[in-house]
């Protein structure tokens, strides 16, 4: 089972992606975050296999958060959208 963390500042986008992904039996959405800071906190505790990251968000954006995640959860793969 692939553990996925969704990161996007738009709730509607996160909801749409969650619904699409949850139709697949081998992917489980373990959490959601609306900004880079929350993504770092969630990733540290949830230890997802994959983080689907929005590039532009208020506060800490996806690029800065991904740089931080490389040291915090190096085992996670980050896909930037």
Biopython code that builds the backbone (N, CA, C, O; Angstrom):
import numpy as np
from Bio.PDB.StructureBuilder import StructureBuilder

atoms = [
    (1, "UNK", "N", (0.842, -1.185, 0.000)),
    (1, "UNK", "CA", (0.000, 0.000, 0.000)),
    (1, "UNK", "C", (0.887, 1.249, 0.000)),
    (1, "UNK", "O", (1.763, 1.399, 0.852)),
    (2, "UNK", "N", (0.651, 2.128, -0.954)),
    (2, "UNK", "CA", (1.392, 3.387, -1.052)),
    (2, "UNK", "C", (0.711, 4.432, -0.179)),
    (2, "UNK", "O", (-0.484, 4.692, -0.322)),
    (3, "UNK", "N", (1.482, 5.030, 0.728)),
    (3, "UNK", "CA", (0.968, 6.063, 1.633)),
    (3, "UNK", "C", (1.232, 7.430, 1.004)),
    (3, "UNK", "O", (2.377, 7.773, 0.711)),
    (4, "UNK", "N", (0.150, 8.221, 0.793)),
    (4, "UNK", "CA", (0.233, 9.490, 0.066)),
    (4, "UNK", "C", (-0.177, 10.660, 0.954)),
    (4, "UNK", "O", (-1.184, 10.597, 1.659)),
    (5, "UNK", "N", (0.614, 11.726, 0.908)),
    (5, "UNK", "CA", (0.285, 12.992, 1.575)),
    (5, "UNK", "C", (-0.011, 14.018, 0.490)),
    (5, "UNK", "O", (0.822, 14.252, -0.386)),
    (6, "UNK", "N", (-1.197, 14.634, 0.538)),
    (6, "UNK", "CA", (-1.603, 15.654, -0.427)),
    (6, "UNK", "C", (-1.319, 17.037, 0.139)),
    (6, "UNK", "O", (-1.695, 17.330, 1.274)),
    (7, "UNK", "N", (-0.655, 17.895, -0.643)),
    (7, "UNK", "CA", (-0.330, 19.245, -0.193)),
    (7, "UNK", "C", (-0.756, 20.243, -1.267)),
    (7, "UNK", "O", (-0.162, 20.296, -2.344)),
    (8, "UNK", "N", (-1.781, 21.029, -0.969)),
    (8, "UNK", "CA", (-2.277, 22.063, -1.872)),
    (8, "UNK", "C", (-3.072, 23.052, -1.048)),
    (8, "UNK", "O", (-3.779, 22.663, -0.118)),
    (9, "UNK", "N", (-2.961, 24.342, -1.382)),
    (9, "UNK", "CA", (-3.679, 25.343, -0.592)),
    (9, "UNK", "C", (-5.170, 25.397, -0.924)),
    (9, "UNK", "O", (-5.939, 26.020, -0.192)),
    (10, "UNK", "N", (-5.584, 24.763, -2.002)),
    (10, "UNK", "CA", (-7.010, 24.744, -2.352)),
    (10, "UNK", "C", (-7.653, 23.441, -1.887)),
    (10, "UNK", "O", (-7.294, 22.355, -2.343)),
    (11, "UNK", "N", (-8.607, 23.571, -0.976)),
    (11, "UNK", "CA", (-9.307, 22.403, -0.442)),
    (11, "UNK", "C", (-9.988, 21.607, -1.551)),
    (11, "UNK", "O", (-9.975, 20.376, -1.528)),
    (12, "UNK", "N", (-10.581, 22.299, -2.518)),
    (12, "UNK", "CA", (-11.294, 21.619, -3.602)),
    (12, "UNK", "C", (-10.345, 20.736, -4.421)),
    (12, "UNK", "O", (-10.722, 19.645, -4.850)),
    (13, "UNK", "N", (-9.133, 21.204, -4.632)),
    (13, "UNK", "CA", (-8.142, 20.404, -5.373)),
    (13, "UNK", "C", (-7.764, 19.170, -4.571)),
    (13, "UNK", "O", (-7.712, 18.066, -5.112)),
    (14, "UNK", "N", (-7.499, 19.355, -3.277)),
    (14, "UNK", "CA", (-7.156, 18.205, -2.429)),
    (14, "UNK", "C", (-8.287, 17.187, -2.425)),
    (14, "UNK", "O", (-8.042, 15.983, -2.509)),
    (15, "UNK", "N", (-9.522, 17.664, -2.328)),
    (15, "UNK", "CA", (-10.687, 16.764, -2.302)),
    (15, "UNK", "C", (-10.799, 15.994, -3.624)),
    (15, "UNK", "O", (-11.054, 14.790, -3.620)),
    (16, "UNK", "N", (-10.610, 16.681, -4.742)),
    (16, "UNK", "CA", (-10.689, 16.048, -6.052)),
    (16, "UNK", "C", (-9.611, 14.980, -6.222)),
    (16, "UNK", "O", (-9.891, 13.872, -6.680)),
    (17, "UNK", "N", (-8.384, 15.318, -5.853)),
    (17, "UNK", "CA", (-7.291, 14.353, -5.971)),
    (17, "UNK", "C", (-7.528, 13.174, -5.039)),
    (17, "UNK", "O", (-7.316, 12.025, -5.426)),
    (18, "UNK", "N", (-7.967, 13.448, -3.814)),
    (18, "UNK", "CA", (-8.245, 12.364, -2.860)),
    (18, "UNK", "C", (-9.277, 11.398, -3.431)),
    (18, "UNK", "O", (-9.086, 10.183, -3.380)),
    (19, "UNK", "N", (-10.364, 11.928, -3.970)),
    (19, "UNK", "CA", (-11.417, 11.072, -4.527)),
    (19, "UNK", "C", (-10.900, 10.226, -5.683)),
    (19, "UNK", "O", (-11.246, 9.051, -5.804)),
    (20, "UNK", "N", (-10.083, 10.819, -6.521)),
    (20, "UNK", "CA", (-9.519, 10.091, -7.664)),
    (20, "UNK", "C", (-8.568, 8.994, -7.204)),
    (20, "UNK", "O", (-8.627, 7.866, -7.692)),
    (21, "UNK", "N", (-7.698, 9.331, -6.269)),
    (21, "UNK", "CA", (-6.687, 8.391, -5.791)),
    (21, "UNK", "C", (-7.311, 7.255, -4.994)),
    (21, "UNK", "O", (-6.866, 6.112, -5.103)),
    (22, "UNK", "N", (-8.319, 7.543, -4.203)),
    (22, "UNK", "CA", (-8.906, 6.516, -3.357)),
    (22, "UNK", "C", (-9.673, 5.461, -4.148)),
    (22, "UNK", "O", (-10.076, 4.445, -3.581)),
    (23, "UNK", "N", (-9.880, 5.679, -5.433)),
    (23, "UNK", "CA", (-10.483, 4.652, -6.291)),
    (23, "UNK", "C", (-9.492, 3.539, -6.596)),
    (23, "UNK", "O", (-9.870, 2.458, -7.048)),
    (24, "UNK", "N", (-8.228, 3.818, -6.344)),
    (24, "UNK", "CA", (-7.165, 2.844, -6.567)),
    (24, "UNK", "C", (-6.932, 2.070, -5.282)),
    (24, "UNK", "O", (-6.768, 2.664, -4.216)),
    (25, "UNK", "N", (-6.918, 0.775, -5.376)),
    (25, "UNK", "CA", (-6.821, -0.051, -4.165)),
    (25, "UNK", "C", (-5.433, -0.062, -3.537)),
    (25, "UNK", "O", (-5.291, -0.454, -2.379)),
    (26, "UNK", "N", (-4.410, 0.358, -4.270)),
    (26, "UNK", "CA", (-3.058, 0.289, -3.718)),
    (26, "UNK", "C", (-2.493, 1.628, -3.251)),
    (26, "UNK", "O", (-1.300, 1.727, -2.962)),
    (27, "UNK", "N", (-3.345, 2.672, -3.172)),
    (27, "UNK", "CA", (-2.916, 3.982, -2.680)),
    (27, "UNK", "C", (-3.845, 4.417, -1.553)),
    (27, "UNK", "O", (-5.067, 4.339, -1.675)),
    (28, "UNK", "N", (-3.249, 4.875, -0.456)),
    (28, "UNK", "CA", (-4.017, 5.349, 0.700)),
    (28, "UNK", "C", (-3.578, 6.778, 1.030)),
    (28, "UNK", "O", (-2.399, 7.024, 1.283)),
    (29, "UNK", "N", (-4.519, 7.710, 1.026)),
    (29, "UNK", "CA", (-4.212, 9.090, 1.409)),
    (29, "UNK", "C", (-4.149, 9.123, 2.939)),
    (29, "UNK", "O", (-5.156, 8.912, 3.615)),
    (30, "UNK", "N", (-2.956, 9.389, 3.472)),
    (30, "UNK", "CA", (-2.759, 9.376, 4.921)),
    (30, "UNK", "C", (-2.897, 10.755, 5.543)),
    (30, "UNK", "O", (-2.999, 10.876, 6.764)),
    (31, "UNK", "N", (-2.902, 11.809, 4.710)),
    (31, "UNK", "CA", (-3.041, 13.148, 5.259)),
    (31, "UNK", "C", (-3.094, 14.199, 4.181)),
    (31, "UNK", "O", (-2.828, 13.942, 3.007)),
    (32, "UNK", "N", (-3.454, 15.416, 4.625)),
    (32, "UNK", "CA", (-3.536, 16.574, 3.747)),
    (32, "UNK", "C", (-2.934, 17.773, 4.461)),
    (32, "UNK", "O", (-2.976, 17.877, 5.687)),
    (33, "UNK", "N", (-2.371, 18.679, 3.662)),
    (33, "UNK", "CA", (-1.817, 19.919, 4.204)),
    (33, "UNK", "C", (-2.106, 21.041, 3.224)),
    (33, "UNK", "O", (-2.175, 20.817, 2.015)),
    (34, "UNK", "N", (-2.278, 22.264, 3.754)),
    (34, "UNK", "CA", (-2.617, 23.422, 2.928)),
    (34, "UNK", "C", (-1.440, 24.363, 2.689)),
    (34, "UNK", "O", (-1.576, 25.352, 1.970)),
    (35, "UNK", "N", (-0.274, 24.061, 3.291)),
    (35, "UNK", "CA", (0.902, 24.901, 3.093)),
    (35, "UNK", "C", (2.159, 24.093, 3.408)),
    (35, "UNK", "O", (2.094, 22.983, 3.937)),
    (36, "UNK", "N", (3.294, 24.679, 3.068)),
    (36, "UNK", "CA", (4.558, 23.975, 3.254)),
    (36, "UNK", "C", (4.880, 23.633, 4.695)),
    (36, "UNK", "O", (5.387, 22.548, 4.983)),
    (37, "UNK", "N", (4.588, 24.558, 5.605)),
    (37, "UNK", "CA", (4.872, 24.302, 7.021)),
    (37, "UNK", "C", (4.083, 23.094, 7.533)),
    (37, "UNK", "O", (4.624, 22.235, 8.230)),
    (38, "UNK", "N", (2.812, 23.042, 7.181)),
    (38, "UNK", "CA", (1.971, 21.903, 7.600)),
    (38, "UNK", "C", (2.440, 20.615, 6.940)),
    (38, "UNK", "O", (2.398, 19.549, 7.554)),
    (39, "UNK", "N", (2.879, 20.708, 5.709)),
    (39, "UNK", "CA", (3.377, 19.527, 5.005)),
    (39, "UNK", "C", (4.568, 18.918, 5.742)),
    (39, "UNK", "O", (4.665, 17.699, 5.886)),
    (40, "UNK", "N", (5.464, 19.775, 6.202)),
    (40, "UNK", "CA", (6.645, 19.293, 6.930)),
    (40, "UNK", "C", (6.233, 18.612, 8.228)),
    (40, "UNK", "O", (6.742, 17.542, 8.561)),
    (41, "UNK", "N", (5.322, 19.226, 8.953)),
    (41, "UNK", "CA", (4.848, 18.625, 10.211)),
    (41, "UNK", "C", (4.163, 17.288, 9.960)),
    (41, "UNK", "O", (4.452, 16.304, 10.642)),
    (42, "UNK", "N", (3.256, 17.245, 8.988)),
    (42, "UNK", "CA", (2.529, 16.006, 8.693)),
    (42, "UNK", "C", (3.471, 14.910, 8.189)),
    (42, "UNK", "O", (3.361, 13.756, 8.602)),
    (43, "UNK", "N", (4.383, 15.269, 7.309)),
    (43, "UNK", "CA", (5.302, 14.277, 6.752)),
    (43, "UNK", "C", (6.188, 13.675, 7.841)),
    (43, "UNK", "O", (6.512, 12.488, 7.794)),
    (44, "UNK", "N", (6.576, 14.485, 8.813)),
    (44, "UNK", "CA", (7.429, 13.998, 9.898)),
    (44, "UNK", "C", (6.732, 12.945, 10.741)),
    (44, "UNK", "O", (7.365, 12.002, 11.216)),
    (45, "UNK", "N", (5.431, 13.105, 10.926)),
    (45, "UNK", "CA", (4.698, 12.146, 11.762)),
    (45, "UNK", "C", (4.069, 11.013, 10.954)),
    (45, "UNK", "O", (4.003, 9.881, 11.433)),
    (46, "UNK", "N", (3.605, 11.300, 9.734)),
    (46, "UNK", "CA", (2.887, 10.300, 8.938)),
    (46, "UNK", "C", (3.811, 9.404, 8.117)),
    (46, "UNK", "O", (3.434, 8.286, 7.763)),
    (47, "UNK", "N", (5.015, 9.883, 7.812)),
    (47, "UNK", "CA", (6.003, 9.140, 7.028)),
    (47, "UNK", "C", (5.405, 8.560, 5.739)),
    (47, "UNK", "O", (5.412, 7.346, 5.537)),
    (48, "UNK", "N", (4.885, 9.444, 4.865)),
    (48, "UNK", "CA", (4.295, 8.948, 3.618)),
    (48, "UNK", "C", (5.363, 8.443, 2.643)),
    (48, "UNK", "O", (6.516, 8.871, 2.695)),
    (49, "UNK", "N", (4.969, 7.542, 1.769)),
    (49, "UNK", "CA", (5.873, 7.086, 0.712)),
    (49, "UNK", "C", (6.009, 8.166, -0.359)),
    (49, "UNK", "O", (7.091, 8.390, -0.902)),
    (50, "UNK", "N", (4.869, 8.840, -0.654)),
    (50, "UNK", "CA", (4.826, 9.857, -1.701)),
    (50, "UNK", "C", (4.141, 11.113, -1.166)),
    (50, "UNK", "O", (3.147, 11.031, -0.445)),
    (51, "UNK", "N", (4.688, 12.280, -1.530)),
    (51, "UNK", "CA", (4.079, 13.571, -1.187)),
    (51, "UNK", "C", (3.772, 14.273, -2.502)),
    (51, "UNK", "O", (4.680, 14.575, -3.276)),
    (52, "UNK", "N", (2.494, 14.532, -2.754)),
    (52, "UNK", "CA", (2.075, 15.269, -3.940)),
    (52, "UNK", "C", (1.985, 16.725, -3.537)),
    (52, "UNK", "O", (1.086, 17.110, -2.789)),
    (53, "UNK", "N", (2.921, 17.551, -4.032)),
    (53, "UNK", "CA", (3.140, 18.906, -3.537)),
    (53, "UNK", "C", (2.785, 19.959, -4.575)),
    (53, "UNK", "O", (3.266, 19.913, -5.707)),
    (54, "UNK", "N", (1.934, 20.916, -4.183)),
    (54, "UNK", "CA", (1.656, 22.083, -5.014)),
    (54, "UNK", "C", (2.894, 22.978, -4.990)),
    (54, "UNK", "O", (3.548, 23.119, -3.957)),
    (55, "UNK", "N", (3.204, 23.570, -6.115)),
    (55, "UNK", "CA", (4.394, 24.416, -6.221)),
    (55, "UNK", "C", (4.199, 25.768, -5.538)),
    (55, "UNK", "O", (5.075, 26.236, -4.810)),
    (56, "UNK", "N", (3.043, 26.394, -5.778)),
    (56, "UNK", "CA", (2.783, 27.737, -5.243)),
    (56, "UNK", "C", (1.703, 27.695, -4.171)),
    (56, "UNK", "O", (0.566, 27.293, -4.417)),
    (57, "UNK", "N", (2.093, 28.121, -2.978)),
    (57, "UNK", "CA", (1.162, 28.202, -1.847)),
    (57, "UNK", "C", (1.538, 29.407, -1.011)),
    (57, "UNK", "O", (2.686, 29.851, -1.051)),
    (58, "UNK", "N", (0.590, 29.947, -0.251)),
    (58, "UNK", "CA", (0.941, 31.054, 0.645)),
    (58, "UNK", "C", (1.900, 30.576, 1.733)),
    (58, "UNK", "O", (1.912, 29.400, 2.098)),
    (59, "UNK", "N", (2.687, 31.491, 2.234)),
    (59, "UNK", "CA", (3.674, 31.103, 3.248)),
    (59, "UNK", "C", (4.801, 30.345, 2.566)),
    (59, "UNK", "O", (5.316, 30.779, 1.535)),
    (60, "UNK", "N", (5.176, 29.227, 3.136)),
    (60, "UNK", "CA", (6.228, 28.402, 2.549)),
    (60, "UNK", "C", (5.660, 27.633, 1.355)),
    (60, "UNK", "O", (4.736, 26.833, 1.508)),
    (61, "UNK", "N", (6.205, 27.874, 0.188)),
    (61, "UNK", "CA", (5.738, 27.209, -1.021)),
    (61, "UNK", "C", (6.295, 25.803, -1.154)),
    (61, "UNK", "O", (7.044, 25.330, -0.300)),
    (62, "UNK", "N", (5.920, 25.155, -2.224)),
    (62, "UNK", "CA", (6.300, 23.770, -2.453)),
    (62, "UNK", "C", (7.778, 23.542, -2.660)),
    (62, "UNK", "O", (8.313, 22.527, -2.215)),
    (63, "UNK", "N", (8.448, 24.462, -3.323)),
    (63, "UNK", "CA", (9.888, 24.295, -3.570)),
    (63, "UNK", "C", (10.666, 24.346, -2.264)),
    (63, "UNK", "O", (11.511, 23.487, -2.011)),
    (64, "UNK", "N", (10.390, 25.341, -1.436)),
    (64, "UNK", "CA", (11.086, 25.462, -0.138)),
    (64, "UNK", "C", (10.749, 24.283, 0.775)),
    (64, "UNK", "O", (11.628, 23.750, 1.453)),
    (65, "UNK", "N", (9.491, 23.881, 0.792)),
    (65, "UNK", "CA", (9.087, 22.751, 1.632)),
    (65, "UNK", "C", (9.775, 21.466, 1.177)),
    (65, "UNK", "O", (10.199, 20.659, 2.005)),
    (66, "UNK", "N", (9.883, 21.278, -0.131)),
    (66, "UNK", "CA", (10.536, 20.081, -0.654)),
    (66, "UNK", "C", (12.008, 20.044, -0.250)),
    (66, "UNK", "O", (12.525, 18.988, 0.115)),
    (67, "UNK", "N", (12.674, 21.171, -0.311)),
    (67, "UNK", "CA", (14.079, 21.226, 0.114)),
    (67, "UNK", "C", (14.209, 20.801, 1.577)),
    (67, "UNK", "O", (15.131, 20.067, 1.934)),
    (68, "UNK", "N", (13.294, 21.258, 2.412)),
    (68, "UNK", "CA", (13.324, 20.884, 3.830)),
    (68, "UNK", "C", (12.991, 19.402, 4.015)),
    (68, "UNK", "O", (13.604, 18.726, 4.842)),
    (69, "UNK", "N", (12.029, 18.901, 3.254)),
    (69, "UNK", "CA", (11.615, 17.503, 3.370)),
    (69, "UNK", "C", (12.719, 16.536, 2.965)),
    (69, "UNK", "O", (12.749, 15.399, 3.436)),
    (70, "UNK", "N", (13.625, 16.972, 2.099)),
    (70, "UNK", "CA", (14.730, 16.098, 1.673)),
    (70, "UNK", "C", (15.569, 15.663, 2.871)),
    (70, "UNK", "O", (16.135, 14.569, 2.865)),
    (71, "UNK", "N", (15.654, 16.512, 3.904)),
    (71, "UNK", "CA", (16.420, 16.143, 5.095)),
    (71, "UNK", "C", (15.529, 15.555, 6.185)),
    (71, "UNK", "O", (15.978, 14.723, 6.974)),
    (72, "UNK", "N", (14.266, 15.985, 6.232)),
    (72, "UNK", "CA", (13.345, 15.522, 7.278)),
    (72, "UNK", "C", (12.836, 14.110, 7.024)),
    (72, "UNK", "O", (12.840, 13.272, 7.925)),
    (73, "UNK", "N", (12.404, 13.851, 5.811)),
    (73, "UNK", "CA", (11.880, 12.530, 5.435)),
    (73, "UNK", "C", (12.505, 12.093, 4.098)),
    (73, "UNK", "O", (11.816, 12.041, 3.080)),
    (74, "UNK", "N", (13.790, 11.785, 4.104)),
    (74, "UNK", "CA", (14.475, 11.463, 2.854)),
    (74, "UNK", "C", (13.920, 10.225, 2.151)),
    (74, "UNK", "O", (14.137, 10.051, 0.951)),
    (75, "UNK", "N", (13.220, 9.377, 2.867)),
    (75, "UNK", "CA", (12.659, 8.163, 2.265)),
    (75, "UNK", "C", (11.388, 8.465, 1.456)),
    (75, "UNK", "O", (10.936, 7.613, 0.691)),
    (76, "UNK", "N", (10.813, 9.644, 1.611)),
    (76, "UNK", "CA", (9.608, 10.027, 0.871)),
    (76, "UNK", "C", (9.981, 10.596, -0.498)),
    (76, "UNK", "O", (10.969, 11.317, -0.640)),
    (77, "UNK", "N", (9.175, 10.257, -1.494)),
    (77, "UNK", "CA", (9.335, 10.831, -2.822)),
    (77, "UNK", "C", (8.390, 12.005, -2.947)),
    (77, "UNK", "O", (7.203, 11.880, -2.647)),
    (78, "UNK", "N", (8.905, 13.155, -3.390)),
    (78, "UNK", "CA", (8.074, 14.347, -3.558)),
    (78, "UNK", "C", (7.822, 14.566, -5.036)),
    (78, "UNK", "O", (8.751, 14.612, -5.842)),
    (79, "UNK", "N", (6.546, 14.701, -5.379)),
    (79, "UNK", "CA", (6.146, 15.023, -6.746)),
    (79, "UNK", "C", (5.566, 16.430, -6.709)),
    (79, "UNK", "O", (4.554, 16.673, -6.050)),
    (80, "UNK", "N", (6.206, 17.356, -7.416)),
    (80, "UNK", "CA", (5.757, 18.744, -7.403)),
    (80, "UNK", "C", (4.854, 19.002, -8.612)),
    (80, "UNK", "O", (5.201, 18.685, -9.749)),
    (81, "UNK", "N", (3.695, 19.581, -8.333)),
    (81, "UNK", "CA", (2.717, 19.888, -9.381)),
    (81, "UNK", "C", (2.687, 21.383, -9.563)),
    (81, "UNK", "O", (1.935, 21.889, -10.395)),
]
sb = StructureBuilder()
sb.init_structure("model")
sb.init_model(0)
sb.init_chain("A")
sb.init_seg("    ")
for serial, (resi, resn, name, xyz) in enumerate(atoms, 1):
    if name == "N":
        sb.init_residue(resn, " ", resi, " ")
    sb.init_atom(name, np.array(xyz, "f"), 0.0, 1.0, " ", f" {name:<3s}", serial, name[0])
structure = sb.get_structure()
